[in-house]
């Protein structure tokens, strides 16, 4: 059952958004090792592993699906949502985004594109 949730272990997936070949190799537990020619390509690959878009075949990592499952929980998640709002995490993240260097913003954009 647990193995069925692991990402694709072999094969090739072609995606737009990288400037050179990127390889993602996984160990027996599905943990990725990424090799890329640039920081932007590596960030893209990390984003791809974290939550690939709908056009990517089944087998990618599942945090986005887990997040969707949490949203389905609804009212049970309300206490956690209230805590996050009380801590001001959104405002802190927004401020950090404004203060980020252009290089960091580019790396984050590459991650998001992945």
C-alpha positions as CSV (number, residue, x, y, z in Angstrom):
1,X,0.0,0.0,0.0
2,X,2.8,2.5,0.9
3,X,4.7,1.8,-2.2
4,X,1.7,2.7,-4.3
5,X,2.1,6.3,-3.2
6,X,5.7,6.5,-4.3
7,X,6.5,8.7,-7.3
8,X,7.5,7.3,-10.8
9,X,10.8,5.5,-10.4
10,X,12.0,5.2,-14.0
11,X,11.4,6.5,-17.4
12,X,11.6,9.9,-19.0
13,X,9.3,12.9,-18.7
14,X,9.7,15.8,-21.0
15,X,8.6,19.2,-19.7
16,X,9.1,22.8,-20.7
17,X,10.8,25.1,-18.3
18,X,14.4,23.8,-17.9
19,X,17.4,25.0,-19.9
20,X,19.3,21.7,-19.9
21,X,18.9,18.1,-19.1
22,X,17.9,17.4,-15.5
23,X,18.0,13.9,-13.9
24,X,16.0,12.8,-10.9
25,X,17.1,9.5,-9.4
26,X,15.3,8.0,-6.5
27,X,16.6,5.6,-3.8
28,X,14.6,2.6,-2.6
29,X,12.5,4.8,-0.4
30,X,11.6,7.2,-3.2
31,X,13.9,10.0,-2.0
32,X,15.1,12.1,-5.0
33,X,18.6,13.0,-5.9
34,X,18.6,15.8,-8.5
35,X,21.3,16.7,-10.9
36,X,21.0,19.9,-12.9
37,X,23.3,22.3,-14.7
38,X,22.0,25.4,-13.1
39,X,20.4,26.5,-9.8
40,X,17.2,27.5,-11.7
41,X,16.9,24.0,-13.3
42,X,17.5,22.4,-9.9
43,X,14.8,24.5,-8.3
44,X,12.5,23.6,-11.1
45,X,13.2,19.9,-10.5
46,X,12.6,20.3,-6.8
47,X,9.3,21.9,-7.5
48,X,8.4,19.2,-10.0
49,X,9.1,16.5,-7.3
50,X,7.1,18.4,-4.7
51,X,4.0,18.9,-6.8
52,X,4.0,18.4,-10.5
53,X,1.3,19.9,-12.7
54,X,-1.8,18.1,-14.0
55,X,-0.1,17.5,-17.4
56,X,2.6,15.3,-15.8
57,X,1.9,11.5,-15.7
58,X,0.9,9.8,-12.5
59,X,3.7,9.0,-10.2
60,X,5.0,12.4,-9.0
61,X,5.2,13.3,-5.3
62,X,1.9,13.9,-3.6
63,X,2.1,17.0,-1.2
64,X,-0.5,18.8,-3.3
65,X,-2.9,15.9,-3.1
66,X,-2.3,15.8,0.7
67,X,-3.1,19.5,0.9
68,X,-6.3,18.9,-1.1
69,X,-7.2,16.1,1.3
70,X,-6.7,18.5,4.3
71,X,-9.0,21.0,2.6
72,X,-11.7,18.3,2.4
73,X,-11.4,17.9,6.2
74,X,-13.0,21.3,6.5
75,X,-14.1,22.3,10.0
76,X,-11.6,19.9,11.6
77,X,-8.8,22.0,10.2
78,X,-10.2,25.2,11.6
79,X,-8.2,25.3,14.8
80,X,-5.0,24.9,12.8
81,X,-6.1,27.6,10.4
82,X,-6.8,30.0,13.4
83,X,-3.4,29.3,14.9
84,X,-1.6,30.0,11.6
85,X,-3.6,33.3,11.3
86,X,-2.8,34.2,14.9
87,X,0.9,33.6,14.4
88,X,0.7,35.9,11.4
89,X,2.5,33.5,9.0
90,X,0.9,35.0,5.9
91,X,2.0,38.5,6.7
92,X,5.5,37.3,7.6
93,X,5.7,35.4,4.3
94,X,4.5,38.4,2.4
95,X,7.1,40.6,3.9
96,X,9.9,38.1,3.2
97,X,8.7,37.9,-0.4
98,X,8.9,41.7,-0.7
99,X,12.4,41.7,0.9
100,X,13.8,38.8,-1.1
101,X,16.7,39.4,-3.5
102,X,16.1,39.2,-7.3
103,X,18.1,36.0,-7.4
104,X,16.0,34.4,-4.7
105,X,12.8,35.5,-6.4
106,X,14.1,33.9,-9.7
107,X,14.9,30.6,-7.9
108,X,11.4,30.6,-6.3
109,X,9.8,31.3,-9.7
110,X,11.7,28.3,-11.1
111,X,10.5,26.2,-8.2
112,X,6.9,27.3,-8.7
113,X,7.1,26.6,-12.4
114,X,8.3,23.0,-11.7
